[in-house]
Amino acid sequence: MMTLLESITGSLRRISFLFRKEVLAILKDPAIRVILIVPIVIQSLVFGYAATYDLNHVRYAVLNESHGAASTNLLARLEGSKVFVRAATLRNSSDIARAIDNGEALLVLHFAPDFDAKLASTGSAPVQLILDGRNSTTANMAAGHLSTLIGQFNASLPNAVRPPVNIEIRAWFNPNLESRWNIVPALIASLSMIQTLLLAALSVAREREQGTFDQLLVTPLRPMEILIGKASPAITIGLVQASLVFCVALFWFRIPFQGSLVVLYVGLVAFTTACVGIGLSISALSLNMHQAMVYAFVLIMPLILCQWTPSFTS
């Protein structure tokens, strides 16, 4: 019994020494310290503020060949919504492609010359909407918002017949449709995965390049103890970085959190451990640090595209 206890104690003691050695090797390098802290804070703020799809300044152009009261009223509703901003007033249909291709406007509204006449005589008139498909997400959101405004315009007509069934679409999570509510929580997994995978990928490759890996093999450390000692610092750093992004999302951007904090961190531990395992596999196959970085970057993008985006709600 004592022999088993001594073996476990000795194993934990050797792992702790290797863990301390790995942490010191990471933190003593000023460049690595900057890489571990600065990108996390900067990318959290950049993705939260800049990478948004919120509809607050949609530039549109108008080709109004009708110049009637109905078309003018509809355009006034667009400009009064504080979402759409007129970027240009076109003179003929040949200007539509130029406005879209040059990025001058996200969408173009075209009122035909007989728009008001058809609306007055038949109660129905078409409006042409041209969207810039290069920014499909924002364009679809703008088209949806425009459809709502047109529906309100139809309801305000004196002879309009309102349908007996009205379909309302409501967003339960993120009711204001703020894109940072989806983007910033996703960084908890994305950024920690990138950092931990790179650290683990460079771990053994750095030892092999510096010629210290053979010295590590002749120490009393067992292979499993070396594996745990190499993986533990990267897992710890990944959890710290994920916690930092979590705090930025929770306290800076005020994104509400619902659910179990324990379940969140159990998932983070499992996710970070898997990423470190991939990184150590890359490191074991690489002859130097340059190869390890190339292999890691080849895998990072597919993993990010396939990974599940976390949500702050349950």
Secondary structure in CASP SS format (residue, H / E / C, confidence):
PFRMAT SS
TARGET T0000
AUTHOR 0000-0000-0000
METHOD secondary structure of the structure
MODEL  1
M C 1.00
M H 1.00
T H 1.00
L H 1.00
L H 1.00
E H 1.00
S H 1.00
I H 1.00
T H 1.00
G H 1.00
S H 1.00
L H 1.00
R H 1.00
R H 1.00
I H 1.00
S H 1.00
F H 1.00
L H 1.00
F H 1.00
R H 1.00
K H 1.00
E H 1.00
V H 1.00
L H 1.00
A H 1.00
I H 1.00
L H 1.00
K C 1.00
D C 1.00
P H 1.00
A H 1.00
I H 1.00
R H 1.00
V H 1.00
I H 1.00
L H 1.00
I H 1.00
V H 1.00
P H 1.00
I H 1.00
V H 1.00
I H 1.00
Q H 1.00
S H 1.00
L H 1.00
V H 1.00
F H 1.00
G H 1.00
Y H 1.00
A C 1.00
A C 1.00
T C 1.00
Y C 1.00
D C 1.00
L C 1.00
N C 1.00
H C 1.00
V E 1.00
R E 1.00
Y E 1.00
A E 1.00
V E 1.00
L E 1.00
N E 1.00
E C 1.00
S C 1.00
H C 1.00
G C 1.00
A H 1.00
A H 1.00
S H 1.00
T H 1.00
N H 1.00
L H 1.00
L H 1.00
A H 1.00
R H 1.00
L H 1.00
E H 1.00
G H 1.00
S C 1.00
K C 1.00
V C 1.00
F E 1.00
V E 1.00
R E 1.00
A E 1.00
A E 1.00
T E 1.00
L C 1.00
R C 1.00
N C 1.00
S C 1.00
S H 1.00
D H 1.00
I H 1.00
A H 1.00
R H 1.00
A H 1.00
I H 1.00
D H 1.00
N C 1.00
G C 1.00
E C 1.00
A C 1.00
L C 1.00
L E 1.00
V E 1.00
L E 1.00
H E 1.00
F E 1.00
A C 1.00
P C 1.00
D C 1.00
F H 1.00
D H 1.00
A H 1.00
K H 1.00
L H 1.00
A H 1.00
S H 1.00
T H 1.00
G C 1.00
S C 1.00
A C 1.00
P C 1.00
V C 1.00
Q E 1.00
L E 1.00
I E 1.00
L E 1.00
D C 1.00
G H 1.00
R H 1.00
N H 1.00
S H 1.00
T H 1.00
T H 1.00
A H 1.00
N H 1.00
M H 1.00
A H 1.00
A H 1.00
G H 1.00
H H 1.00
L H 1.00
S H 1.00
T H 1.00
L H 1.00
I H 1.00
G H 1.00
Q H 1.00
F H 1.00
N H 1.00
A H 1.00
S H 1.00
L C 1.00
P C 1.00
N C 1.00
A C 1.00
V C 1.00
R C 1.00
P C 1.00
P C 1.00
V C 1.00
N C 1.00
I C 1.00
E C 1.00
I C 1.00
R C 1.00
A C 1.00
W C 1.00
F C 1.00
N C 1.00
P C 1.00
N C 1.00
L C 1.00
E C 1.00
S C 1.00
R H 1.00
W H 1.00
N H 1.00
I H 1.00
V H 1.00
P H 1.00
A H 1.00
L H 1.00
I H 1.00
A H 1.00
S H 1.00
L H 1.00
S H 1.00
M H 1.00
I H 1.00
Q H 1.00
T H 1.00
L H 1.00
L H 1.00
L H 1.00
A H 1.00
A H 1.00
L H 1.00
S H 1.00
V H 1.00
A H 1.00
R H 1.00
E H 1.00
R H 1.00
E H 1.00
Q H 1.00
G C 1.00
T C 1.00
F H 1.00
D H 1.00
Q H 1.00
L H 1.00
L H 1.00
V C 1.00
T C 1.00
P C 1.00
L C 1.00
R C 1.00
P H 1.00
M H 1.00
E H 1.00
I H 1.00
L H 1.00
I H 1.00
G H 1.00
K H 1.00
A H 1.00
S H 1.00
P H 1.00
A H 1.00
I H 1.00
T H 1.00
I H 1.00
G H 1.00
L H 1.00
V H 1.00
Q H 1.00
A H 1.00
S H 1.00
L H 1.00
V H 1.00
F H 1.00
C H 1.00
V H 1.00
A H 1.00
L H 1.00
F H 1.00
W H 1.00
F C 1.00
R C 1.00
I C 1.00
P C 1.00
F C 1.00
Q C 1.00
G C 1.00
S C 1.00
L H 1.00
V H 1.00
V H 1.00
L H 1.00
Y H 1.00
V H 1.00
G H 1.00
L H 1.00
V H 1.00
A H 1.00
F H 1.00
T H 1.00
T H 1.00
A H 1.00
C H 1.00
V H 1.00
G H 1.00
I H 1.00
G H 1.00
L H 1.00
S H 1.00
I H 1.00
S H 1.00
A H 1.00
L H 1.00
S C 1.00
L C 1.00
N C 1.00
M H 1.00
H H 1.00
Q H 1.00
A H 1.00
M H 1.00
V H 1.00
Y H 1.00
A H 1.00
F H 1.00
V H 1.00
L H 1.00
I H 1.00
M H 1.00
P H 1.00
L H 1.00
I H 1.00
L H 1.00
C H 1.00
Q C 1.00
W C 1.00
T C 1.00
P C 1.00
S C 1.00
F C 1.00
T C 1.00
S C 1.00
END
